[in-house]
């Protein structure tokens, strides 16, 4: 098997040689990259001119949405007409937004695409204001009348959960005039995140370091992500200190940005009469706040499991003292897996085979039809994401450098893409959007399938240890690290809710305390330098309100689902009910609330049972590694 052979090859070369071996270099200009590694944005609009024409057409239609104001109670048919018109406008607006965002992310230095984003943000505010009357008018109808309308008009069936959602918001909905005012603040609410995006991606003066190999590298986010895993400890120390020191210089600026963002959440909480920002954020997906607090308690109770992994890492790296700079370095120095985009495609498609031939075929189509933007380039947005367009197909942005982590990222974002695709095929537009709480289940499940595929085909000791270590590192980063983020985010919001100032210095002190606690600094588990307290400034996800905890809940849920799916696939039964239940979840979109969707698939996230199972699995991995080492 070609993929199996790729999984066990070992290379021992410098970081620069690894990049060259993969056939690309970081920081290249976009124009020099082969089109096959770029997403085909013309599937959305054939040109910027076509985008502008579509925007102007929608701008003309938006005022017409107000014609149903004061009339929703006339009949079930009128209620349908109003929501159908809103749905059509929303569909067009979303397509315009995604195109503008994708083009801007190709090169964040582009002022023209930045202007396009601002134009569409303004149109979004106009759309929100024109439809602000819908919620209070539906509430005025009352739950019984709304249910009667849904029963009487078959065309309202796709809007049943949408209407239920509005009724559920009754205690937090304002008068029509007040809703219009709040709608007009939407563009202000995102100001902190928008400023941070431009500053971090296009204007922050990133440092240049010279490694022990003699190579000089500019440490932008993509390069830092690669260099923090360098095998030479002195190189890692140099990279960490240079990179974090840059953010430390702008600690006050980043603090002001995040303070502005948190204040917008406090405004939302107060104006909509929620008890806390957390309750406000979780209400939209109908997630009980005890799910969040229980997650924090579960993690703190299981920090000894994290510390066991850190001590195992220290032992395998042969270090007298484990430092924060050592956490991303390879624990098996003889193994340095490297993959091209083409090899990655074959590997990921093979890994998702337990999800059935249709799933694998669609993923292969995504690779062939250029749904993915693969390589880093100057000015390109850092990180990775997936975005969906109902009438087109999903897209993924990557900054692929060929490391095994990047292969895992391809599987991760492919899971998101397949979720969007399945939902668009299985749901009408009103219920095609799924909640984040289930979104990260699809991505982390694909990662679990990839890891299982690699392990099943790897017998060589060092490579097997590397892969098992990668599983532990996934759990550290996706579960423990994200919950650290979640606790930091909660405490930062609580500070502002109490009326306390939120400065960059205070945020650094808050984050550093959590960092030292989680990583056992006082107990000698992992030494955390005070400089790394500014790490919060590196995390763009803090500009997505109470988002990060869902990475942790998702990896817990996906681990349970993956275990069942893999057990079925290995037993080769005539039917695969667990796989089918999972695929049904993907196709269900937003037709149910996420807690209920996961229960239907066999996972109850209102209990600690899935978390306990994940910790048991983590300890089993460490048991196997320790046995292999003996």
C-alpha positions as CSV (number, residue, x, y, z in Angstrom):
1,X,0.0,0.0,0.0
2,X,1.5,3.3,-1.0
3,X,0.0,5.2,2.0
4,X,1.3,2.6,4.4
5,X,4.8,3.0,3.0
6,X,4.6,6.7,3.3
7,X,3.5,6.4,6.9
8,X,6.8,4.8,8.1
9,X,9.5,6.6,6.2
10,X,12.0,8.5,8.3
11,X,13.9,11.6,7.3
12,X,16.6,13.3,9.4
13,X,17.3,16.7,7.7
14,X,17.2,20.3,8.6
15,X,14.0,22.4,8.7
16,X,15.0,24.2,5.5
17,X,15.7,21.0,3.7
18,X,12.3,19.6,4.8
19,X,10.6,22.6,3.1
20,X,12.6,22.1,-0.1
21,X,11.9,18.4,-0.1
22,X,8.2,19.1,-0.1
23,X,8.5,21.3,-3.1
24,X,7.6,24.6,-1.6
25,X,8.9,27.3,0.7
26,X,7.2,29.4,3.3
27,X,6.6,33.1,2.6
28,X,6.4,32.8,-1.2
29,X,4.4,35.3,-3.2
30,X,1.0,33.9,-4.1
31,X,1.6,34.5,-7.8
32,X,4.4,32.0,-7.8
33,X,2.3,29.1,-6.4
34,X,0.9,26.5,-8.8
35,X,-2.9,26.9,-9.3
36,X,-3.5,23.3,-8.2
37,X,-2.6,24.3,-4.7
38,X,-5.0,27.3,-4.7
39,X,-8.7,27.2,-4.0
40,X,-11.0,27.9,-7.1
41,X,-12.7,30.9,-5.8
42,X,-14.4,31.5,-9.2
43,X,-16.9,28.7,-8.2
44,X,-18.4,31.4,-5.9
45,X,-18.3,34.3,-8.3
46,X,-16.5,34.4,-11.6
47,X,-15.0,37.8,-10.9
48,X,-14.9,40.7,-8.4
49,X,-17.2,42.5,-10.8
50,X,-19.8,39.7,-10.6
51,X,-19.5,39.9,-6.8
52,X,-20.2,43.6,-6.9
53,X,-23.2,43.2,-9.2
54,X,-24.6,40.6,-6.9
55,X,-24.0,42.9,-3.9
56,X,-25.8,45.8,-5.6
57,X,-28.7,43.5,-6.5
58,X,-29.1,42.4,-2.8
59,X,-28.8,46.0,-1.6
60,X,-31.9,46.8,-3.7
61,X,-33.8,43.9,-2.3
62,X,-33.1,44.4,1.4
63,X,-35.5,47.3,1.9
64,X,-38.3,45.1,0.5
65,X,-37.9,42.8,3.6
66,X,-39.7,45.4,5.7
67,X,-42.9,45.0,3.7
68,X,-44.1,42.3,6.0
69,X,-43.7,44.4,9.1
70,X,-46.9,44.4,11.2
71,X,-48.4,41.6,9.1
72,X,-47.0,38.4,10.4
73,X,-50.2,37.5,12.2
74,X,-52.4,37.8,9.1
75,X,-52.0,34.2,8.1
76,X,-49.7,31.2,8.0
77,X,-49.0,32.0,4.4
78,X,-47.9,35.5,5.2
79,X,-45.6,34.2,8.0
80,X,-44.0,31.8,5.5
81,X,-43.6,34.6,2.8
82,X,-41.8,36.8,5.3
83,X,-39.4,34.1,6.5
84,X,-38.8,32.8,3.0
85,X,-37.8,36.3,1.9
86,X,-35.5,36.7,4.8
87,X,-34.0,33.2,4.1
88,X,-33.3,34.1,0.4
89,X,-31.7,37.4,1.4
90,X,-29.6,35.6,4.0
91,X,-28.5,33.0,1.5
92,X,-27.3,35.7,-0.9
93,X,-25.6,37.7,1.9
94,X,-23.7,34.7,3.2
95,X,-22.3,33.9,-0.3
96,X,-21.2,37.5,-0.7
97,X,-19.6,37.5,2.8
98,X,-17.6,34.3,2.2
99,X,-16.2,35.5,-1.2
100,X,-15.0,38.8,0.3
101,X,-13.5,37.0,3.3
102,X,-11.7,34.4,1.2
103,X,-10.2,37.0,-1.2
104,X,-9.1,39.1,1.8
105,X,-7.5,36.0,3.4
106,X,-5.4,35.3,0.3
107,X,-3.5,38.5,1.0
108,X,-4.3,40.5,4.1
109,X,-2.3,43.4,2.8
110,X,-4.9,44.0,0.0
111,X,-6.8,47.3,0.8
112,X,-9.3,46.5,-2.0
113,X,-10.5,43.3,-0.4
114,X,-10.5,44.8,3.0
115,X,-12.8,47.5,1.5
116,X,-15.0,44.7,0.1
117,X,-15.3,43.2,3.6
118,X,-16.3,46.5,5.0
119,X,-18.9,47.0,2.3
120,X,-20.5,43.6,3.0
121,X,-20.4,44.3,6.8
122,X,-22.4,47.4,6.1
123,X,-24.9,45.5,4.0
124,X,-25.1,42.9,6.8
125,X,-26.0,45.7,9.3
126,X,-28.7,46.9,6.8
127,X,-30.1,43.4,6.5
128,X,-30.2,43.0,10.3
129,X,-32.0,46.3,10.7
130,X,-34.5,45.5,8.0
131,X,-35.4,42.2,9.6
132,X,-35.2,43.2,13.2
133,X,-39.0,43.3,13.5
134,X,-39.3,39.6,12.9
135,X,-38.4,38.3,16.3
136,X,-40.6,40.7,18.4
137,X,-43.5,40.2,16.1
138,X,-43.3,36.4,16.3
139,X,-43.1,36.6,20.0
140,X,-46.2,38.8,20.0
141,X,-48.1,36.1,18.1
142,X,-47.5,33.7,21.0
143,X,-46.3,30.1,21.1
144,X,-49.8,28.6,20.5
145,X,-50.5,30.7,17.4
146,X,-47.1,30.0,16.0
147,X,-47.6,26.3,16.4
148,X,-51.0,26.5,14.8
149,X,-49.5,28.3,11.8
150,X,-46.8,25.7,11.4
151,X,-49.4,22.9,11.5
152,X,-51.6,24.7,9.0
153,X,-48.9,25.6,6.4
154,X,-46.7,22.7,5.2
155,X,-44.2,25.1,3.7
156,X,-43.4,26.4,7.2
157,X,-42.0,22.9,8.3
158,X,-38.3,23.8,7.6
159,X,-38.8,26.9,9.7
160,X,-40.2,25.1,12.7
161,X,-37.0,25.1,14.7
162,X,-36.2,28.6,13.6
163,X,-39.6,29.8,15.0
164,X,-39.1,27.7,18.2
165,X,-35.7,29.4,18.6
166,X,-37.4,32.8,18.5
167,X,-40.0,31.8,21.0
168,X,-37.2,30.5,23.3
169,X,-35.6,33.9,23.2
170,X,-38.7,35.7,24.6
171,X,-37.1,36.7,27.9
172,X,-34.2,38.3,26.0
173,X,-36.0,40.0,23.1
174,X,-36.5,43.8,23.0
175,X,-39.1,46.0,21.3
176,X,-38.9,46.4,17.5
177,X,-37.4,49.8,17.9
178,X,-34.8,48.6,20.4
179,X,-34.0,45.6,18.3
180,X,-33.2,47.9,15.4
181,X,-30.8,49.9,17.5
182,X,-29.1,46.8,18.8
183,X,-28.8,45.5,15.2
184,X,-27.0,48.7,14.2
185,X,-24.3,48.0,16.8
186,X,-23.3,44.7,15.1
187,X,-20.5,46.3,13.1
188,X,-19.1,48.0,16.2
189,X,-19.1,44.7,18.1
190,X,-16.5,43.2,15.8
191,X,-14.1,46.1,15.8
192,X,-11.7,44.6,18.3
193,X,-11.3,41.4,16.3
194,X,-11.1,43.3,13.0
195,X,-8.3,45.5,14.3
196,X,-6.5,42.5,15.7
197,X,-6.7,40.6,12.4
198,X,-5.2,43.5,10.4
199,X,-2.5,44.2,12.9
200,X,-1.5,40.6,13.5
201,X,-1.5,39.5,9.9
202,X,-0.3,42.5,8.0
203,X,1.4,45.0,10.3
204,X,3.0,43.3,13.3
205,X,6.8,43.6,12.8
206,X,7.7,39.9,13.1
207,X,11.3,39.1,14.2
208,X,14.0,37.3,12.2
209,X,16.2,34.7,13.9
210,X,19.3,32.8,12.7
211,X,19.2,29.1,13.6
212,X,22.2,26.9,14.5
213,X,22.0,25.6,10.9
214,X,22.8,29.1,9.7
215,X,19.3,29.6,8.2
216,X,17.6,32.9,8.9
217,X,13.9,32.8,9.2
218,X,11.2,35.5,9.7
219,X,8.9,34.3,12.5
220,X,5.4,34.9,11.2
221,X,2.6,32.7,12.7
222,X,3.1,30.0,10.0
223,X,6.9,29.9,10.4
224,X,6.7,29.9,14.2
225,X,4.2,27.0,14.1
226,X,6.9,25.0,12.3
227,X,10.0,26.3,14.2
228,X,8.6,25.6,17.6
229,X,9.1,21.9,16.8
230,X,12.8,22.3,15.8
231,X,14.9,19.4,17.2
232,X,17.6,21.7,18.7
233,X,16.6,23.0,22.1
234,X,18.7,26.2,21.8
235,X,16.9,26.9,18.5
236,X,13.6,26.5,20.1
237,X,14.5,28.7,23.0
238,X,15.7,31.4,20.5
239,X,12.5,31.1,18.5
240,X,10.2,31.3,21.5
241,X,11.9,34.2,23.1
242,X,12.0,36.2,19.9
243,X,8.4,35.5,18.9
244,X,6.8,36.1,22.4
245,X,9.0,39.2,23.0
246,X,7.4,40.7,19.9
247,X,3.9,40.3,21.3
248,X,5.1,41.4,24.7
249,X,6.1,44.8,23.1
250,X,2.5,45.3,22.1
251,X,0.9,43.8,25.2
252,X,-1.0,47.1,25.9
253,X,-2.3,47.2,22.3
254,X,-3.5,43.7,22.4
255,X,-5.1,44.3,25.8
256,X,-7.0,47.2,24.4
257,X,-8.3,45.1,21.5
258,X,-9.5,42.3,23.7
259,X,-11.0,44.7,26.2
260,X,-13.1,46.3,23.4
261,X,-14.2,42.8,22.3
262,X,-15.2,41.7,25.8
263,X,-17.0,44.9,26.5
264,X,-19.2,44.2,23.4
265,X,-20.2,40.9,25.0
266,X,-21.0,42.6,28.3
267,X,-23.2,45.1,26.4
268,X,-25.0,42.2,24.8
269,X,-25.4,40.4,28.1
270,X,-26.8,43.5,29.8
271,X,-29.1,44.7,27.0
272,X,-30.6,41.2,26.6
273,X,-30.9,40.6,30.4
274,X,-28.7,37.6,30.8
275,X,-27.1,36.7,34.2
276,X,-23.6,36.5,32.6
277,X,-21.7,36.7,29.4
278,X,-21.3,32.9,29.5
279,X,-25.0,32.4,29.8
280,X,-25.6,34.8,26.9
281,X,-23.0,33.0,24.7
282,X,-24.3,29.5,25.4
283,X,-28.0,30.3,25.1
284,X,-27.9,30.5,21.3
285,X,-27.0,26.8,21.0
286,X,-29.1,25.9,24.0
287,X,-26.1,24.6,25.9
288,X,-26.7,24.5,29.7
289,X,-24.0,26.5,31.5
290,X,-23.3,23.5,33.8
291,X,-21.7,21.8,30.8
292,X,-19.1,24.5,30.7
293,X,-18.4,24.6,34.4
294,X,-18.4,20.8,34.6
295,X,-15.7,20.7,31.8
296,X,-13.5,23.0,33.9
297,X,-13.9,20.8,37.0
298,X,-13.2,17.6,35.0
299,X,-10.0,19.1,33.6
300,X,-8.7,20.2,37.0
301,X,-9.5,16.8,38.5
302,X,-7.5,15.2,35.7
303,X,-4.5,17.4,35.7
304,X,-2.5,14.5,37.1
305,X,-3.1,12.7,33.8
306,X,-1.7,15.7,31.9
307,X,1.3,15.8,34.2
308,X,1.9,12.1,33.7
309,X,2.1,12.8,29.9
310,X,4.5,15.7,30.5
311,X,6.8,13.5,32.6
312,X,6.7,10.8,30.0
313,X,7.6,13.5,27.4
314,X,10.5,14.7,29.5
315,X,11.8,11.1,29.9
316,X,11.6,10.4,26.2
317,X,13.4,13.6,25.3
318,X,16.1,12.8,27.8
319,X,15.8,16.2,29.6
320,X,16.8,17.1,33.1
321,X,14.0,19.7,33.2
322,X,11.0,20.0,30.9
323,X,10.4,23.6,29.7
324,X,7.4,25.2,27.9
325,X,9.7,25.5,24.8
326,X,9.9,21.7,24.7
327,X,6.2,20.9,24.4
328,X,6.1,20.9,20.5
329,X,9.4,19.3,19.8
330,X,9.4,15.7,18.6
331,X,9.7,13.1,21.3
332,X,11.3,10.5,19.0
333,X,14.2,12.2,17.3
334,X,14.8,9.5,14.7
335,X,11.3,10.0,13.2
336,X,10.6,13.1,11.1
337,X,7.7,12.3,8.8
338,X,7.2,14.6,5.9
339,X,4.4,14.6,3.3
340,X,3.6,16.4,0.1
341,X,0.0,17.6,-0.5
342,X,-0.5,14.7,-3.0
343,X,0.7,12.1,-0.4
344,X,-1.5,13.8,2.2
345,X,-4.6,13.5,0.0
346,X,-4.1,9.7,-0.5
347,X,-3.5,9.2,3.2
348,X,-6.5,11.1,4.4
349,X,-8.9,9.5,1.9
350,X,-7.7,6.0,2.9
351,X,-8.0,6.9,6.6
352,X,-11.7,7.9,6.4
353,X,-12.7,4.6,4.7
354,X,-14.6,3.5,7.8
355,X,-17.1,6.3,7.1
356,X,-18.1,4.6,3.8
357,X,-17.4,4.9,0.1
358,X,-19.6,8.0,-0.5
359,X,-17.8,10.0,2.2
360,X,-14.4,9.1,0.8
361,X,-15.5,9.9,-2.8
362,X,-16.7,13.3,-1.8
363,X,-13.5,14.1,0.0
364,X,-11.5,13.0,-3.1
365,X,-13.6,15.3,-5.2
366,X,-12.8,18.2,-2.8
367,X,-9.1,17.6,-3.5
368,X,-9.5,17.3,-7.3
369,X,-11.8,20.3,-7.7
370,X,-9.7,22.7,-5.7
371,X,-11.9,23.3,-2.7
372,X,-8.6,23.9,-0.7
373,X,-6.0,26.6,-0.6
374,X,-2.9,24.7,0.5
375,X,0.3,26.7,0.9
376,X,1.5,29.6,2.9
377,X,2.3,32.8,1.1
378,X,3.3,36.4,2.0
379,X,0.3,38.2,3.5
380,X,-1.9,35.1,3.6
381,X,-4.0,34.7,6.7
382,X,-2.4,32.4,9.2
383,X,-3.8,29.1,10.6
384,X,-6.5,27.0,9.0
385,X,-10.2,27.0,8.7
386,X,-13.2,25.6,6.7
387,X,-16.1,27.6,5.5
388,X,-19.3,26.5,3.8
389,X,-21.5,28.0,1.0
390,X,-24.9,26.4,0.7
391,X,-25.2,26.8,-3.1
392,X,-21.6,26.0,-3.9
393,X,-19.4,23.7,-1.8
394,X,-17.2,24.0,1.2
395,X,-13.7,25.6,1.1
396,X,-10.7,25.1,3.3
397,X,-7.7,27.5,4.0
398,X,-4.5,25.8,5.0
399,X,-0.9,26.8,5.6
400,X,0.5,23.4,4.8
401,X,4.3,22.8,5.4
402,X,4.3,19.0,5.1
403,X,4.7,18.0,8.8
404,X,2.5,15.3,10.2
405,X,0.6,18.0,12.2
406,X,-0.3,19.5,8.8
407,X,-1.6,16.1,7.6
408,X,-3.8,16.0,10.7
409,X,-5.0,19.5,9.9
410,X,-6.0,18.4,6.5
411,X,-8.1,15.6,8.0
412,X,-9.5,18.0,10.6
413,X,-10.6,20.7,8.1
414,X,-11.8,18.0,5.7
415,X,-14.1,16.9,8.5
416,X,-15.6,20.4,8.7
417,X,-15.9,20.5,4.9
418,X,-17.7,17.1,4.8
419,X,-20.0,18.3,7.6
420,X,-21.0,21.4,5.6
421,X,-21.4,19.3,2.4
422,X,-23.5,16.7,4.1
423,X,-25.7,19.3,5.8
424,X,-26.2,21.2,2.5
425,X,-27.3,18.0,0.8
426,X,-29.5,16.8,3.6
427,X,-31.2,20.1,4.8
428,X,-33.1,23.0,3.3
429,X,-31.4,26.3,3.8
430,X,-33.2,27.4,7.0
431,X,-31.7,24.4,8.9
432,X,-28.4,23.7,7.1
433,X,-26.2,25.6,9.5
434,X,-24.9,23.5,12.3
435,X,-23.8,24.7,15.7
436,X,-20.1,24.9,16.7
437,X,-20.7,22.4,19.5
438,X,-21.1,19.6,17.0
439,X,-18.9,21.2,14.3
440,X,-15.7,20.2,16.0
441,X,-16.9,16.7,16.5
442,X,-16.7,16.1,12.7
443,X,-13.2,17.5,12.5
444,X,-11.6,15.7,15.5
445,X,-13.2,12.4,14.6
446,X,-11.4,12.6,11.2
447,X,-8.1,13.1,13.1
448,X,-8.9,10.1,15.3
449,X,-9.5,8.0,12.1
450,X,-6.2,9.2,10.7
451,X,-4.3,8.3,13.8
452,X,-5.8,4.8,13.9
453,X,-5.0,4.3,10.2
454,X,-1.4,5.2,10.8
455,X,-1.0,3.0,13.9
456,X,-2.6,0.0,12.3
457,X,0.0,0.1,9.5
458,X,3.0,1.0,11.6
459,X,5.1,-1.6,13.3
460,X,8.5,0.2,13.5
461,X,9.1,1.1,17.1
462,X,10.1,4.8,16.8
463,X,7.4,5.6,14.3
464,X,4.8,3.9,16.5
465,X,6.0,5.9,19.5
466,X,5.8,9.1,17.5
467,X,2.2,8.4,16.5
468,X,1.1,7.4,20.0
469,X,2.8,10.6,21.2
470,X,0.9,12.6,18.6
471,X,-2.3,11.3,20.0
472,X,-1.3,12.4,23.5
473,X,-0.2,15.8,22.0
474,X,-3.6,16.1,20.4
475,X,-5.3,15.6,23.7
476,X,-3.0,18.1,25.4
477,X,-3.6,20.8,22.8
478,X,-7.3,20.1,21.9
479,X,-8.5,19.2,25.4
480,X,-6.3,20.6,28.1
481,X,-4.9,23.6,26.3
482,X,-8.3,24.7,25.0
483,X,-9.9,24.4,28.4
484,X,-7.1,26.6,29.7
485,X,-8.1,29.1,27.1
486,X,-11.8,28.6,28.1
487,X,-11.0,29.3,31.7
488,X,-8.9,32.4,30.8
489,X,-11.8,33.7,28.6
490,X,-14.3,33.1,31.4
491,X,-12.2,34.9,34.0
492,X,-11.5,37.8,31.7
493,X,-15.2,38.3,31.1
494,X,-15.9,38.0,34.8
495,X,-13.4,40.8,35.5
496,X,-15.2,43.2,33.1
497,X,-18.6,42.1,34.4
498,X,-17.5,43.2,37.9
499,X,-16.4,46.6,36.4
500,X,-12.7,46.0,36.7
501,X,-10.3,47.3,34.0
502,X,-8.9,44.7,31.5
503,X,-5.4,45.8,30.6
504,X,-2.8,43.8,28.7
505,X,-0.7,43.5,31.9
506,X,-3.6,42.1,33.9
507,X,-4.5,39.7,31.1
508,X,-0.9,38.5,31.1
509,X,-0.9,37.9,34.9
510,X,-4.2,36.1,34.6
511,X,-3.0,33.8,31.8
512,X,0.4,33.2,33.4
513,X,-1.3,31.9,36.6
514,X,-3.4,29.5,34.7
515,X,-0.4,28.4,32.6
516,X,1.7,27.6,35.6
517,X,-1.2,25.8,37.3
518,X,-2.1,23.6,34.3
519,X,1.5,22.7,33.5
520,X,2.6,22.0,37.1
521,X,5.3,24.7,37.3
522,X,5.4,24.8,41.1
523,X,5.5,21.0,41.3
524,X,8.5,20.9,38.9
525,X,6.5,19.2,36.1
526,X,7.1,21.8,33.4
527,X,9.0,25.1,33.8
528,X,7.0,28.1,32.4
529,X,9.0,31.3,31.9
530,X,7.1,34.5,32.9
531,X,7.5,35.8,29.3
532,X,5.0,33.2,28.1
533,X,2.2,34.8,30.0
534,X,1.6,37.0,27.0
535,X,0.6,33.9,24.9
536,X,-3.1,35.0,25.1
537,X,-2.3,37.7,22.6
538,X,-1.4,35.1,20.0
539,X,-4.8,33.4,20.2
540,X,-7.3,34.7,17.6
541,X,-10.1,32.4,18.9
542,X,-10.6,34.8,21.9
543,X,-12.4,37.0,19.4
544,X,-15.0,34.3,18.9
545,X,-17.1,34.5,22.1
546,X,-16.8,31.4,24.2
547,X,-15.8,29.3,21.3
548,X,-12.7,27.4,22.4
549,X,-14.3,25.1,25.0
550,X,-16.1,23.3,22.2
551,X,-12.8,21.9,20.9
552,X,-12.5,20.1,24.2
553,X,-16.1,18.9,24.4
554,X,-15.9,17.8,20.7
555,X,-12.7,15.7,21.0
556,X,-14.3,14.0,24.0
557,X,-17.5,13.3,22.0
558,X,-15.6,12.3,18.8
559,X,-13.4,9.9,20.7
560,X,-16.5,8.0,21.8
561,X,-18.0,8.0,18.3
562,X,-14.7,7.0,16.6
563,X,-14.2,4.1,18.9
564,X,-17.6,2.7,18.0
565,X,-17.2,3.3,14.2
566,X,-13.8,1.7,14.2
567,X,-15.0,-1.3,16.2
568,X,-17.7,-1.8,13.6
569,X,-15.4,-1.5,10.7
570,X,-12.9,-4.0,12.1
571,X,-15.6,-6.5,12.9
572,X,-17.0,-6.1,9.3
573,X,-20.6,-6.7,10.2
574,X,-23.4,-6.6,7.6
575,X,-24.7,-3.3,9.0
576,X,-22.9,-0.3,10.6
577,X,-25.5,1.4,12.9
578,X,-22.9,3.6,14.7
579,X,-21.4,4.9,11.5
580,X,-24.9,5.5,10.1
581,X,-26.0,7.3,13.2
582,X,-22.9,9.6,12.9
583,X,-23.5,10.2,9.2
584,X,-27.1,11.1,10.1
585,X,-25.7,13.6,12.5
586,X,-23.7,15.2,9.8
587,X,-26.7,15.4,7.5
588,X,-28.9,16.8,10.2
589,X,-27.3,20.3,10.1
590,X,-29.2,22.5,12.6
591,X,-32.5,20.6,12.5
592,X,-32.0,19.9,16.3
593,X,-30.1,21.5,19.1
594,X,-26.6,20.1,19.4
595,X,-27.0,18.3,22.8
596,X,-29.9,16.4,21.3
597,X,-28.0,15.6,18.0
598,X,-25.2,14.1,20.0
599,X,-27.6,12.1,22.2
600,X,-29.1,10.7,19.0
601,X,-25.6,9.6,17.9
602,X,-25.0,7.9,21.2
603,X,-23.1,10.5,23.3
604,X,-24.5,12.4,26.3
605,X,-22.5,15.5,26.9
606,X,-24.5,16.6,30.0
607,X,-22.6,14.0,32.0
608,X,-18.9,13.5,32.8
609,X,-18.9,10.0,31.4
610,X,-17.5,10.8,28.0
611,X,-14.7,12.8,29.6
612,X,-13.9,10.0,31.9
613,X,-13.7,7.6,29.0
614,X,-11.3,10.0,27.1
615,X,-9.0,10.1,30.2
616,X,-9.0,6.3,30.4
617,X,-8.1,6.1,26.7
618,X,-5.3,8.7,27.3
619,X,-3.9,6.6,30.1
620,X,-4.0,3.5,27.9
621,X,-1.9,5.2,25.3
622,X,0.7,6.1,27.9
623,X,0.6,2.5,29.2
624,X,1.4,1.2,25.7
625,X,4.2,3.8,25.2
626,X,5.8,2.9,28.5
627,X,5.6,-0.8,27.6
628,X,7.2,-0.1,24.2
629,X,10.0,1.8,25.9
630,X,10.6,-1.1,28.3
